[in-house]
Amino acid sequence: MARKKRTFMDKIAKGTGPRGEKCPKCGEILQAVKIVRPYKTDKGSWRYLEEMVRVCKCNQKELLVDKPIS
Ligand SMILES: [Zn+2]
């Protein structure tokens, strides 16, 4: 079986939380999602940063890209 690339959907699969709050901009229901981002420390080791975000159409695109943390 081919190994699937990690996608945004994999990231939000963990997402839970209350639903029903709508984005005033696009009208989509906001989903509270925990995103785990790996980042490299000055000493060269990897750490993970957990971040709770509200996702809708407006910022979904942005979150698709793994931004480096500096
Ligand atoms: Zn929106």
N, CA, C, O and the ligand as a Tripos MOL2 file, in Angstrom:
@<TRIPOS>MOLECULE
protein
  281   279    71     0     0
PROTEIN
NO_CHARGES

@<TRIPOS>ATOM
      1 N           0.8400   -1.1950    0.0000 N.3       1 MET1
      2 CA          0.0000    0.0000    0.0000 C.3       1 MET1
      3 C           0.8740    1.2440    0.0000 C.2       1 MET1
      4 O           1.8060    1.3690    0.7940 O.2       1 MET1
      5 N           0.5660    2.1260   -0.8740 N.am      2 ALA2
      6 CA          1.3490    3.3550   -0.9760 C.3       2 ALA2
      7 C           1.1210    4.2220    0.2490 C.2       2 ALA2
      8 O           0.0110    4.3630    0.7630 O.2       2 ALA2
      9 N           2.2040    4.7790    0.6750 N.am      3 ARG3
     10 CA          2.1020    5.6500    1.8320 C.3       3 ARG3
     11 C           1.5900    7.0160    1.4040 C.2       3 ARG3
     12 O           2.1220    7.6520    0.4950 O.2       3 ARG3
     13 N           0.5630    7.4310    2.0770 N.am      4 LYS4
     14 CA         -0.0300    8.7200    1.7220 C.3       4 LYS4
     15 C           0.7710    9.8630    2.3040 C.2       4 LYS4
     16 O           1.3310    9.7950    3.3970 O.2       4 LYS4
     17 N           0.7910   10.8900    1.5290 N.am      5 LYS5
     18 CA          1.4180   12.1080    1.9950 C.3       5 LYS5
     19 C           0.5670   12.7120    3.1020 C.2       5 LYS5
     20 O          -0.6590   12.5990    3.1000 O.2       5 LYS5
     21 N           1.2210   13.3320    4.0150 N.am      6 ARG6
     22 CA          0.4460   13.9890    5.0820 C.3       6 ARG6
     23 C          -0.2770   15.1900    4.5140 C.2       6 ARG6
     24 O           0.3130   16.0410    3.8490 O.2       6 ARG6
     25 N          -1.5120   15.2360    4.7810 N.am      7 THR7
     26 CA         -2.3180   16.3110    4.2310 C.3       7 THR7
     27 C          -2.9510   17.1230    5.3410 C.2       7 THR7
     28 O          -2.8760   16.8020    6.5270 O.2       7 THR7
     29 N          -3.5570   18.1570    4.8990 N.am      8 PHE8
     30 CA         -4.2760   18.9940    5.8470 C.3       8 PHE8
     31 C          -5.3780   18.2000    6.5390 C.2       8 PHE8
     32 O          -5.6440   18.3930    7.7250 O.2       8 PHE8
     33 N          -6.0010   17.3270    5.8070 N.am      9 MET9
     34 CA         -7.0880   16.5510    6.3860 C.3       9 MET9
     35 C          -6.5830   15.6520    7.5120 C.2       9 MET9
     36 O          -7.2810   15.4170    8.4990 O.2       9 MET9
     37 N          -5.3670   15.1590    7.3480 N.am     10 ASP10
     38 CA         -4.7870   14.3540    8.4210 C.3      10 ASP10
     39 C          -4.6080   15.1980    9.6800 C.2      10 ASP10
     40 O          -4.8240   14.7450   10.8040 O.2      10 ASP10
     41 N          -4.2130   16.4180    9.4440 N.am     11 LYS11
     42 CA         -3.9900   17.3050   10.5800 C.3      11 LYS11
     43 C          -5.2920   17.5880   11.3160 C.2      11 LYS11
     44 O          -5.3440   17.5750   12.5460 O.2      11 LYS11
     45 N          -6.3300   17.8400   10.5510 N.am     12 ILE12
     46 CA         -7.5610   18.2170   11.2220 C.3      12 ILE12
     47 C          -8.3630   17.0150   11.6780 C.2      12 ILE12
     48 O          -9.3980   17.1610   12.3290 O.2      12 ILE12
     49 N          -7.8880   15.8270   11.3360 N.am     13 ALA13
     50 CA         -8.5910   14.6290   11.7660 C.3      13 ALA13
     51 C          -8.6470   14.5510   13.2870 C.2      13 ALA13
     52 O          -9.5750   13.9860   13.8660 O.2      13 ALA13
     53 N          -7.6320   15.1320   13.9150 N.am     14 LYS14
     54 CA         -7.5800   15.1310   15.3730 C.3      14 LYS14
     55 C          -8.5280   16.1630   15.9660 C.2      14 LYS14
     56 O          -8.8610   16.1220   17.1510 O.2      14 LYS14
     57 N          -8.9400   17.0600   15.1380 N.am     15 GLY15
     58 CA         -9.7020   18.1950   15.6260 C.3      15 GLY15
     59 C         -11.0300   17.7960   16.2510 C.2      15 GLY15
     60 O         -11.7940   16.9960   15.7110 O.2      15 GLY15
     61 N         -11.2600   18.3740   17.3800 N.am     16 THR16
     62 CA        -12.5460   18.1400   18.0240 C.3      16 THR16
     63 C         -13.1080   19.4900   18.4380 C.2      16 THR16
     64 O         -12.7210   20.5290   17.9030 O.2      16 THR16
     65 N         -13.9860   19.4640   19.3550 N.am     17 GLY17
     66 CA        -14.4730   20.7240   19.8700 C.3      17 GLY17
     67 C         -15.8640   21.0290   19.3710 C.2      17 GLY17
     68 O         -16.3730   20.3860   18.4530 O.2      17 GLY17
     69 N         -16.4590   22.0070   19.9850 N.am     18 PRO18
     70 CA        -17.8260   22.3520   19.6380 C.3      18 PRO18
     71 C         -17.9270   22.9070   18.2280 C.2      18 PRO18
     72 O         -17.0430   23.6180   17.7500 O.2      18 PRO18
     73 N         -18.9960   22.5730   17.5960 N.am     19 ARG19
     74 CA        -19.1990   23.0900   16.2530 C.3      19 ARG19
     75 C         -20.3780   24.0580   16.2820 C.2      19 ARG19
     76 O         -21.1530   24.1020   17.2380 O.2      19 ARG19
     77 N         -20.4830   24.8110   15.2290 N.am     20 GLY20
     78 CA        -21.6540   25.6510   15.1300 C.3      20 GLY20
     79 C         -21.3470   27.1250   15.0300 C.2      20 GLY20
     80 O         -22.1720   27.9150   14.5700 O.2      20 GLY20
     81 N         -20.1500   27.4930   15.4650 N.am     21 GLU21
     82 CA        -19.7840   28.8950   15.3360 C.3      21 GLU21
     83 C         -19.4260   29.1950   13.8960 C.2      21 GLU21
     84 O         -18.6140   28.4970   13.2890 O.2      21 GLU21
     85 N         -20.0140   30.2000   13.3710 N.am     22 LYS22
     86 CA        -19.7660   30.4890   11.9670 C.3      22 LYS22
     87 C         -18.8500   31.6810   11.7830 C.2      22 LYS22
     88 O         -18.8400   32.6330   12.5640 O.2      22 LYS22
     89 N         -18.0890   31.5800   10.7250 N.am     23 CYS23
     90 CA        -17.2150   32.6850   10.3580 C.3      23 CYS23
     91 C         -18.0640   33.8070    9.7580 C.2      23 CYS23
     92 O         -18.8760   33.5640    8.8650 O.2      23 CYS23
     93 N         -17.8780   35.0210   10.2440 N.am     24 PRO24
     94 CA        -18.6620   36.1390    9.7100 C.3      24 PRO24
     95 C         -18.3090   36.4660    8.2680 C.2      24 PRO24
     96 O         -19.1040   37.0760    7.5540 O.2      24 PRO24
     97 N         -17.1240   36.0660    7.8420 N.am     25 LYS25
     98 CA        -16.6860   36.3810    6.4810 C.3      25 LYS25
     99 C         -17.2650   35.4400    5.4410 C.2      25 LYS25
    100 O         -17.8820   35.8750    4.4690 O.2      25 LYS25
    101 N         -17.0610   34.1510    5.6530 N.am     26 CYS26
    102 CA        -17.4440   33.2050    4.6000 C.3      26 CYS26
    103 C         -18.6760   32.3820    4.9750 C.2      26 CYS26
    104 O         -19.2570   31.7000    4.1300 O.2      26 CYS26
    105 N         -19.0650   32.4510    6.2390 N.am     27 GLY27
    106 CA        -20.2520   31.7260    6.6500 C.3      27 GLY27
    107 C         -20.0420   30.2600    6.9210 C.2      27 GLY27
    108 O         -20.9800   29.5320    7.2460 O.2      27 GLY27
    109 N         -18.8020   29.8300    6.7850 N.am     28 GLU28
    110 CA        -18.4620   28.4460    7.0770 C.3      28 GLU28
    111 C         -18.4220   28.2320    8.5850 C.2      28 GLU28
    112 O         -18.1340   29.1490    9.3540 O.2      28 GLU28
    113 N         -18.7140   27.0180    8.9790 N.am     29 ILE29
    114 CA        -18.6200   26.7080   10.3940 C.3      29 ILE29
    115 C         -17.1520   26.5730   10.7780 C.2      29 ILE29
    116 O         -16.3760   25.8470   10.1570 O.2      29 ILE29
    117 N         -16.8160   27.3010   11.8240 N.am     30 LEU30
    118 CA        -15.4270   27.2680   12.2820 C.3      30 LEU30
    119 C         -15.1620   25.9860   13.0480 C.2      30 LEU30
    120 O         -15.9590   25.5550   13.8820 O.2      30 LEU30
    121 N         -14.0410   25.4000   12.7460 N.am     31 GLN31
    122 CA        -13.6610   24.1850   13.4510 C.3      31 GLN31
    123 C         -12.4200   24.4560   14.2810 C.2      31 GLN31
    124 O         -11.4240   24.9790   13.7810 O.2      31 GLN31
    125 N         -12.4900   24.0980   15.5370 N.am     32 ALA32
    126 CA        -11.3200   24.2290   16.3830 C.3      32 ALA32
    127 C         -10.4140   23.0330   16.1190 C.2      32 ALA32
    128 O         -10.8120   21.8790   16.2810 O.2      32 ALA32
    129 N          -9.2080   23.3350   15.7150 N.am     33 VAL33
    130 CA         -8.2950   22.2840   15.2930 C.3      33 VAL33
    131 C          -6.9570   22.4830   15.9840 C.2      33 VAL33
    132 O          -6.4430   23.5960   16.1030 O.2      33 VAL33
    133 N          -6.4190   21.3690   16.4320 N.am     34 LYS34
    134 CA         -5.0920   21.4440   17.0250 C.3      34 LYS34
    135 C          -4.0700   21.0650   15.9670 C.2      34 LYS34
    136 O          -4.1080   19.9780   15.3900 O.2      34 LYS34
    137 N          -3.1760   21.9800   15.7360 N.am     35 ILE35
    138 CA         -2.1270   21.7340   14.7500 C.3      35 ILE35
    139 C          -0.8020   21.5800   15.4700 C.2      35 ILE35
    140 O          -0.4400   22.3790   16.3330 O.2      35 ILE35
    141 N          -0.1010   20.5430   15.0960 N.am     36 VAL36
    142 CA          1.2100   20.3140   15.6900 C.3      36 VAL36
    143 C           2.2660   20.6470   14.6580 C.2      36 VAL36
    144 O           2.3120   20.0610   13.5760 O.2      36 VAL36
    145 N           3.0950   21.5790   15.0050 N.am     37 ARG37
    146 CA          4.1360   21.9960   14.0630 C.3      37 ARG37
    147 C           5.5060   21.6700   14.6170 C.2      37 ARG37
    148 O           5.8550   22.0800   15.7240 O.2      37 ARG37
    149 N           6.2680   20.9430   13.8520 N.am     38 PRO38
    150 CA          7.6360   20.6910   14.2850 C.3      38 PRO38
    151 C           8.5150   21.8980   13.9700 C.2      38 PRO38
    152 O           8.3490   22.5620   12.9470 O.2      38 PRO38
    153 N           9.4090   22.1500   14.8350 N.am     39 TYR39
    154 CA         10.3780   23.1980   14.5290 C.3      39 TYR39
    155 C          11.7230   22.8420   15.1260 C.2      39 TYR39
    156 O          11.8150   22.1030   16.1060 O.2      39 TYR39
    157 N          12.7460   23.3760   14.5250 N.am     40 LYS40
    158 CA         14.1000   23.0510   14.9410 C.3      40 LYS40
    159 C          14.6170   24.1170   15.8850 C.2      40 LYS40
    160 O          14.4810   25.3150   15.6330 O.2      40 LYS40
    161 N          15.1990   23.6740   16.9530 N.am     41 THR41
    162 CA         15.7460   24.6350   17.9030 C.3      41 THR41
    163 C          17.1390   25.0630   17.4590 C.2      41 THR41
    164 O          17.7060   24.5100   16.5170 O.2      41 THR41
    165 N          17.6660   26.0390   18.1440 N.am     42 ASP42
    166 CA         19.0080   26.5180   17.8290 C.3      42 ASP42
    167 C          20.0430   25.4150   17.9570 C.2      42 ASP42
    168 O          21.0520   25.3960   17.2510 O.2      42 ASP42
    169 N          19.7710   24.5080   18.8630 N.am     43 LYS43
    170 CA         20.7290   23.4360   19.1060 C.3      43 LYS43
    171 C          20.5620   22.2820   18.1310 C.2      43 LYS43
    172 O          21.2980   21.2980   18.1910 O.2      43 LYS43
    173 N          19.6140   22.4020   17.2540 N.am     44 GLY44
    174 CA         19.4740   21.4050   16.1990 C.3      44 GLY44
    175 C          18.5360   20.2570   16.5150 C.2      44 GLY44
    176 O          18.4370   19.3050   15.7410 O.2      44 GLY44
    177 N          17.8460   20.3360   17.6430 N.am     45 SER45
    178 CA         16.8960   19.2750   17.9420 C.3      45 SER45
    179 C          15.4890   19.7240   17.5670 C.2      45 SER45
    180 O          15.2180   20.9130   17.3990 O.2      45 SER45
    181 N          14.6260   18.7670   17.4450 N.am     46 TRP46
    182 CA         13.2770   19.0900   17.0040 C.3      46 TRP46
    183 C          12.3170   19.1740   18.1680 C.2      46 TRP46
    184 O          12.3490   18.3570   19.0890 O.2      46 TRP46
    185 N          11.4920   20.1440   18.1100 N.am     47 ARG47
    186 CA         10.4410   20.3100   19.1040 C.3      47 ARG47
    187 C           9.1030   20.4160   18.3820 C.2      47 ARG47
    188 O           9.0400   20.6240   17.1700 O.2      47 ARG47
    189 N           8.0660   20.2700   19.1420 N.am     48 TYR48
    190 CA          6.7530   20.3890   18.5370 C.3      48 TYR48
    191 C           5.9440   21.4610   19.2320 C.2      48 TYR48
    192 O           5.8860   21.5490   20.4590 O.2      48 TYR48
    193 N           5.3360   22.2550   18.4100 N.am     49 LEU49
    194 CA          4.5200   23.3210   18.9440 C.3      49 LEU49
    195 C           3.0640   23.0030   18.6640 C.2      49 LEU49
    196 O           2.6630   22.8100   17.5170 O.2      49 LEU49
    197 N           2.2900   22.9500   19.7170 N.am     50 GLU50
    198 CA          0.8690   22.6860   19.5380 C.3      50 GLU50
    199 C           0.1010   23.9870   19.5290 C.2      50 GLU50
    200 O           0.2970   24.8660   20.3680 O.2      50 GLU50
    201 N          -0.7510   24.0750   18.5830 N.am     51 GLU51
    202 CA         -1.4550   25.3300   18.3920 C.3      51 GLU51
    203 C          -2.9240   25.0500   18.1030 C.2      51 GLU51
    204 O          -3.2540   24.2160   17.2600 O.2      51 GLU51
    205 N          -3.7870   25.7450   18.8020 N.am     52 MET52
    206 CA         -5.2190   25.6160   18.5280 C.3      52 MET52
    207 C          -5.6140   26.7070   17.5470 C.2      52 MET52
    208 O          -5.3580   27.8900   17.7750 O.2      52 MET52
    209 N          -6.2240   26.3040   16.4850 N.am     53 VAL53
    210 CA         -6.6510   27.3020   15.5180 C.3      53 VAL53
    211 C          -8.1030   27.0730   15.1310 C.2      53 VAL53
    212 O          -8.6310   25.9670   15.2480 O.2      53 VAL53
    213 N          -8.7140   28.1110   14.6820 N.am     54 ARG54
    214 CA        -10.0720   28.0240   14.1550 C.3      54 ARG54
    215 C          -9.9570   28.0230   12.6370 C.2      54 ARG54
    216 O          -9.3920   28.9320   12.0290 O.2      54 ARG54
    217 N         -10.4950   27.0060   12.0670 N.am     55 VAL55
    218 CA        -10.3220   26.8520   10.6310 C.3      55 VAL55
    219 C         -11.6280   27.0410    9.8840 C.2      55 VAL55
    220 O         -12.6640   26.4910   10.2580 O.2      55 VAL55
    221 N         -11.5600   27.8220    8.8310 N.am     56 CYS56
    222 CA        -12.6560   27.9490    7.8830 C.3      56 CYS56
    223 C         -12.0410   28.1940    6.5200 C.2      56 CYS56
    224 O         -10.8250   28.0960    6.3590 O.2      56 CYS56
    225 N         -12.8560   28.5050    5.5550 N.am     57 LYS57
    226 CA        -12.3340   28.7190    4.2060 C.3      57 LYS57
    227 C         -11.2900   29.8200    4.1470 C.2      57 LYS57
    228 O         -10.3460   29.7610    3.3590 O.2      57 LYS57
    229 N         -11.4740   30.8260    4.9950 N.am     58 CYS58
    230 CA        -10.6000   31.9950    4.9430 C.3      58 CYS58
    231 C          -9.1420   31.6620    5.2360 C.2      58 CYS58
    232 O          -8.2340   32.2000    4.6040 O.2      58 CYS58
    233 N          -8.9300   30.7800    6.1880 N.am     59 ASN59
    234 CA         -7.5390   30.5260    6.5560 C.3      59 ASN59
    235 C          -7.0860   29.0950    6.2470 C.2      59 ASN59
    236 O          -5.9560   28.7110    6.5470 O.2      59 ASN59
    237 N          -7.9690   28.3320    5.6560 N.am     60 GLN60
    238 CA         -7.6290   26.9510    5.3560 C.3      60 GLN60
    239 C          -6.4130   26.8590    4.4370 C.2      60 GLN60
    240 O          -5.5060   26.0530    4.6420 O.2      60 GLN60
    241 N          -6.4290   27.7020    3.4360 N.am     61 LYS61
    242 CA         -5.3520   27.7000    2.4550 C.3      61 LYS61
    243 C          -4.0080   27.9800    3.1280 C.2      61 LYS61
    244 O          -2.9940   27.3330    2.8650 O.2      61 LYS61
    245 N          -4.0570   28.9490    3.9830 N.am     62 GLU62
    246 CA         -2.8740   29.3540    4.7130 C.3      62 GLU62
    247 C          -2.3110   28.2080    5.5450 C.2      62 GLU62
    248 O          -1.1010   28.0020    5.6350 O.2      62 GLU62
    249 N          -3.2380   27.4730    6.1460 N.am     63 LEU63
    250 CA         -2.8290   26.4180    7.0510 C.3      63 LEU63
    251 C          -2.3810   25.1640    6.3130 C.2      63 LEU63
    252 O          -1.7610   24.2760    6.8980 O.2      63 LEU63
    253 N          -2.6920   25.1010    5.0510 N.am     64 LEU64
    254 CA         -2.2320   23.9760    4.2520 C.3      64 LEU64
    255 C          -0.7200   23.9650    4.1350 C.2      64 LEU64
    256 O          -0.0880   22.9190    3.9870 O.2      64 LEU64
    257 N          -0.1710   25.1470    4.2070 N.am     65 VAL65
    258 CA          1.2740   25.2750    4.0630 C.3      65 VAL65
    259 C           1.9170   25.2340    5.4350 C.2      65 VAL65
    260 O           1.5260   25.9590    6.3500 O.2      65 VAL65
    261 N           2.8920   24.3890    5.5550 N.am     66 ASP66
    262 CA          3.6310   24.3330    6.8150 C.3      66 ASP66
    263 C           4.6400   25.4610    6.8440 C.2      66 ASP66
    264 O           5.6530   25.4600    6.1450 O.2      66 ASP66
    265 N           4.3150   26.4100    7.6770 N.am     67 LYS67
    266 CA          5.1950   27.5490    7.7620 C.3      67 LYS67
    267 C           6.3220   27.2570    8.7400 C.2      67 LYS67
    268 O           6.0960   26.7030    9.8160 O.2      67 LYS67
    269 N           7.5260   27.6320    8.3620 N.am     68 PRO68
    270 CA          8.6220   27.4450    9.3140 C.3      68 PRO68
    271 C           8.4800   28.4120   10.4700 C.2      68 PRO68
    272 O           8.0650   29.5570   10.2910 O.2      68 PRO68
    273 N           8.8190   27.9550   11.6280 N.am     69 ILE69
    274 CA          8.7280   28.8080   12.8020 C.3      69 ILE69
    275 C          10.1060   29.3250   13.1480 C.2      69 ILE69
    276 O          11.0580   28.5540   13.2700 O.2      69 ILE69
    277 N          10.2070   30.6040   13.3010 N.am     70 SER70
    278 CA         11.5160   31.1440   13.6440 C.3      70 SER70
    279 C          11.3910   32.0480   14.8340 C.2      70 SER70
    280 O          12.3860   32.6110   15.2890 O.2      70 SER70
    281 ZN        -14.1430   32.3220    6.9830 Zn       71 ZN71
@<TRIPOS>BOND
     1     1     2 1
     2     2     3 1
     3     3     4 2
     4     3     5 am
     5     5     6 1
     6     6     7 1
     7     7     8 2
     8     7     9 am
     9     9    10 1
    10    10    11 1
    11    11    12 2
    12    11    13 am
    13    13    14 1
    14    14    15 1
    15    15    16 2
    16    15    17 am
    17    17    18 1
    18    18    19 1
    19    19    20 2
    20    19    21 am
    21    21    22 1
    22    22    23 1
    23    23    24 2
    24    23    25 am
    25    25    26 1
    26    26    27 1
    27    27    28 2
    28    27    29 am
    29    29    30 1
    30    30    31 1
    31    31    32 2
    32    31    33 am
    33    33    34 1
    34    34    35 1
    35    35    36 2
    36    35    37 am
    37    37    38 1
    38    38    39 1
    39    39    40 2
    40    39    41 am
    41    41    42 1
    42    42    43 1
    43    43    44 2
    44    43    45 am
    45    45    46 1
    46    46    47 1
    47    47    48 2
    48    47    49 am
    49    49    50 1
    50    50    51 1
    51    51    52 2
    52    51    53 am
    53    53    54 1
    54    54    55 1
    55    55    56 2
    56    55    57 am
    57    57    58 1
    58    58    59 1
    59    59    60 2
    60    59    61 am
    61    61    62 1
    62    62    63 1
    63    63    64 2
    64    63    65 am
    65    65    66 1
    66    66    67 1
    67    67    68 2
    68    67    69 am
    69    69    70 1
    70    70    71 1
    71    71    72 2
    72    71    73 am
    73    73    74 1
    74    74    75 1
    75    75    76 2
    76    75    77 am
    77    77    78 1
    78    78    79 1
    79    79    80 2
    80    79    81 am
    81    81    82 1
    82    82    83 1
    83    83    84 2
    84    83    85 am
    85    85    86 1
    86    86    87 1
    87    87    88 2
    88    87    89 am
    89    89    90 1
    90    90    91 1
    91    91    92 2
    92    91    93 am
    93    93    94 1
    94    94    95 1
    95    95    96 2
    96    95    97 am
    97    97    98 1
    98    98    99 1
    99    99   100 2
   100    99   101 am
   101   101   102 1
   102   102   103 1
   103   103   104 2
   104   103   105 am
   105   105   106 1
   106   106   107 1
   107   107   108 2
   108   107   109 am
   109   109   110 1
   110   110   111 1
   111   111   112 2
   112   111   113 am
   113   113   114 1
   114   114   115 1
   115   115   116 2
   116   115   117 am
   117   117   118 1
   118   118   119 1
   119   119   120 2
   120   119   121 am
   121   121   122 1
   122   122   123 1
   123   123   124 2
   124   123   125 am
   125   125   126 1
   126   126   127 1
   127   127   128 2
   128   127   129 am
   129   129   130 1
   130   130   131 1
   131   131   132 2
   132   131   133 am
   133   133   134 1
   134   134   135 1
   135   135   136 2
   136   135   137 am
   137   137   138 1
   138   138   139 1
   139   139   140 2
   140   139   141 am
   141   141   142 1
   142   142   143 1
   143   143   144 2
   144   143   145 am
   145   145   146 1
   146   146   147 1
   147   147   148 2
   148   147   149 am
   149   149   150 1
   150   150   151 1
   151   151   152 2
   152   151   153 am
   153   153   154 1
   154   154   155 1
   155   155   156 2
   156   155   157 am
   157   157   158 1
   158   158   159 1
   159   159   160 2
   160   159   161 am
   161   161   162 1
   162   162   163 1
   163   163   164 2
   164   163   165 am
   165   165   166 1
   166   166   167 1
   167   167   168 2
   168   167   169 am
   169   169   170 1
   170   170   171 1
   171   171   172 2
   172   171   173 am
   173   173   174 1
   174   174   175 1
   175   175   176 2
   176   175   177 am
   177   177   178 1
   178   178   179 1
   179   179   180 2
   180   179   181 am
   181   181   182 1
   182   182   183 1
   183   183   184 2
   184   183   185 am
   185   185   186 1
   186   186   187 1
   187   187   188 2
   188   187   189 am
   189   189   190 1
   190   190   191 1
   191   191   192 2
   192   191   193 am
   193   193   194 1
   194   194   195 1
   195   195   196 2
   196   195   197 am
   197   197   198 1
   198   198   199 1
   199   199   200 2
   200   199   201 am
   201   201   202 1
   202   202   203 1
   203   203   204 2
   204   203   205 am
   205   205   206 1
   206   206   207 1
   207   207   208 2
   208   207   209 am
   209   209   210 1
   210   210   211 1
   211   211   212 2
   212   211   213 am
   213   213   214 1
   214   214   215 1
   215   215   216 2
   216   215   217 am
   217   217   218 1
   218   218   219 1
   219   219   220 2
   220   219   221 am
   221   221   222 1
   222   222   223 1
   223   223   224 2
   224   223   225 am
   225   225   226 1
   226   226   227 1
   227   227   228 2
   228   227   229 am
   229   229   230 1
   230   230   231 1
   231   231   232 2
   232   231   233 am
   233   233   234 1
   234   234   235 1
   235   235   236 2
   236   235   237 am
   237   237   238 1
   238   238   239 1
   239   239   240 2
   240   239   241 am
   241   241   242 1
   242   242   243 1
   243   243   244 2
   244   243   245 am
   245   245   246 1
   246   246   247 1
   247   247   248 2
   248   247   249 am
   249   249   250 1
   250   250   251 1
   251   251   252 2
   252   251   253 am
   253   253   254 1
   254   254   255 1
   255   255   256 2
   256   255   257 am
   257   257   258 1
   258   258   259 1
   259   259   260 2
   260   259   261 am
   261   261   262 1
   262   262   263 1
   263   263   264 2
   264   263   265 am
   265   265   266 1
   266   266   267 1
   267   267   268 2
   268   267   269 am
   269   269   270 1
   270   270   271 1
   271   271   272 2
   272   271   273 am
   273   273   274 1
   274   274   275 1
   275   275   276 2
   276   275   277 am
   277   277   278 1
   278   278   279 1
   279   279   280 2
@<TRIPOS>SUBSTRUCTURE
     1 MET1         2 RESIDUE 1 A MET
     2 ALA2         6 RESIDUE 1 A ALA
     3 ARG3        10 RESIDUE 1 A ARG
     4 LYS4        14 RESIDUE 1 A LYS
     5 LYS5        18 RESIDUE 1 A LYS
     6 ARG6        22 RESIDUE 1 A ARG
     7 THR7        26 RESIDUE 1 A THR
     8 PHE8        30 RESIDUE 1 A PHE
     9 MET9        34 RESIDUE 1 A MET
    10 ASP10       38 RESIDUE 1 A ASP
    11 LYS11       42 RESIDUE 1 A LYS
    12 ILE12       46 RESIDUE 1 A ILE
    13 ALA13       50 RESIDUE 1 A ALA
    14 LYS14       54 RESIDUE 1 A LYS
    15 GLY15       58 RESIDUE 1 A GLY
    16 THR16       62 RESIDUE 1 A THR
    17 GLY17       66 RESIDUE 1 A GLY
    18 PRO18       70 RESIDUE 1 A PRO
    19 ARG19       74 RESIDUE 1 A ARG
    20 GLY20       78 RESIDUE 1 A GLY
    21 GLU21       82 RESIDUE 1 A GLU
    22 LYS22       86 RESIDUE 1 A LYS
    23 CYS23       90 RESIDUE 1 A CYS
    24 PRO24       94 RESIDUE 1 A PRO
    25 LYS25       98 RESIDUE 1 A LYS
    26 CYS26      102 RESIDUE 1 A CYS
    27 GLY27      106 RESIDUE 1 A GLY
    28 GLU28      110 RESIDUE 1 A GLU
    29 ILE29      114 RESIDUE 1 A ILE
    30 LEU30      118 RESIDUE 1 A LEU
    31 GLN31      122 RESIDUE 1 A GLN
    32 ALA32      126 RESIDUE 1 A ALA
    33 VAL33      130 RESIDUE 1 A VAL
    34 LYS34      134 RESIDUE 1 A LYS
    35 ILE35      138 RESIDUE 1 A ILE
    36 VAL36      142 RESIDUE 1 A VAL
    37 ARG37      146 RESIDUE 1 A ARG
    38 PRO38      150 RESIDUE 1 A PRO
    39 TYR39      154 RESIDUE 1 A TYR
    40 LYS40      158 RESIDUE 1 A LYS
    41 THR41      162 RESIDUE 1 A THR
    42 ASP42      166 RESIDUE 1 A ASP
    43 LYS43      170 RESIDUE 1 A LYS
    44 GLY44      174 RESIDUE 1 A GLY
    45 SER45      178 RESIDUE 1 A SER
    46 TRP46      182 RESIDUE 1 A TRP
    47 ARG47      186 RESIDUE 1 A ARG
    48 TYR48      190 RESIDUE 1 A TYR
    49 LEU49      194 RESIDUE 1 A LEU
    50 GLU50      198 RESIDUE 1 A GLU
    51 GLU51      202 RESIDUE 1 A GLU
    52 MET52      206 RESIDUE 1 A MET
    53 VAL53      210 RESIDUE 1 A VAL
    54 ARG54      214 RESIDUE 1 A ARG
    55 VAL55      218 RESIDUE 1 A VAL
    56 CYS56      222 RESIDUE 1 A CYS
    57 LYS57      226 RESIDUE 1 A LYS
    58 CYS58      230 RESIDUE 1 A CYS
    59 ASN59      234 RESIDUE 1 A ASN
    60 GLN60      238 RESIDUE 1 A GLN
    61 LYS61      242 RESIDUE 1 A LYS
    62 GLU62      246 RESIDUE 1 A GLU
    63 LEU63      250 RESIDUE 1 A LEU
    64 LEU64      254 RESIDUE 1 A LEU
    65 VAL65      258 RESIDUE 1 A VAL
    66 ASP66      262 RESIDUE 1 A ASP
    67 LYS67      266 RESIDUE 1 A LYS
    68 PRO68      270 RESIDUE 1 A PRO
    69 ILE69      274 RESIDUE 1 A ILE
    70 SER70      278 RESIDUE 1 A SER
    71 ZN71       281 GROUP 0 **** ****
